[in-house]
Amino acid sequence: MPAHDAAFDAAKERLNTLKEEPGNDVKLKIYALFKQATKGKCNVPKPGALDFVGKAKWEAWNSLGAMSQDDAQKEYIDLVNGLAGAESPASSDSTGPEDRFQGLKVTKTNKVFRIQLNRPNKKNALTWQMYNDIGTALGEAAQDKDVSVAVVTGSGDYYCSGNDLSNFTQVKPDEIGKMALTARGVLLNFVNSIIDFPKPLIALVNGPAVGVSVTVLGLFDAVYCTDKATFHTPFSQLGQSPEGCSSYIFPKIMGNAKAGELLLFNKKITAQEAFDRNLVSQSLQFSKTLNRNAERELLHRVNEAECELLVERWQSQECINAIMAFFSRKKGNL
């Protein structure tokens, strides 16, 4: 019989009190250790290929092999206590009124409205709720007469790692179509909130930027970055397609060939290369302002077309396989 029952029960309770949701790799490890501690060695059939959540969980549990229930309990306790111990009042996502924004730190100082992506443990990956909350925050900044400019930046080492892929795994196989349509609406509204923002919008890219956090930069009025920043849009690797009006704006500001390297062939570029391609530069302020004003209606049409295509891509076998491959690599780090 496991020797840590009382501490194990306490750890289960403590897990429910965490302020910051663990990353996907940690959640898989927690799940696997819990199953091993309570059931022993994995003894259930492997789920089908389309059940990518169940398959990832099964593989995480099965990877523990013949680990004893006692050892699994101890590792579970240590892992949960470590997560809880790492949290403190100073490390919470936000304080005060901004608590209503999930995964964001929103402040206003001297007419500057600042939106800071605040999930450093997950490289500031975007959840569906964060997409909605960024749109809400920008809407409030647009209406606030005391706000002259809005700034978006990241906390920790990353600016943003793009979509939190758990957005796509927390759904049953027969509900993928419904999820894709819901996601379309979330993304459409998010990008529209940037297109329609009436005040100067500045991105401060403090580190690596991936996916949608890169593609929407063409809609900002100015983009500044540190020399640690990189820019990567690995759409074909994930079985997806460009968004954020990048299919229109990127060829316009950097030419078809350079845009294709980013959007079609997954090229990761440095801060200097982003500057050379006109993605990062103060000189873009004028041209981007023209994009968001004179071409506003066109941008809305481009945004809608991109979102429609993504509905198809999110339901494709290529996308499902790519997400499964991503979580399989994550599992190898457990």
Helices and strands as residue ranges (DSSP letters): H 5-15, H 24-39, H 52-62, H 69-86, G 89-91, G 96-100, E 104-109, E 112-117, G 120-122, H 128-143, E 149-154, H 166-169, G 173-175, H 176-195, E 201-205, E 209-210, H 212-215, G 216-219, E 222-225, E 230-232, G 236-238, H 246-254, H 256-263, E 269-270, H 271-276, H 284-293, H 296-314, H 317-331
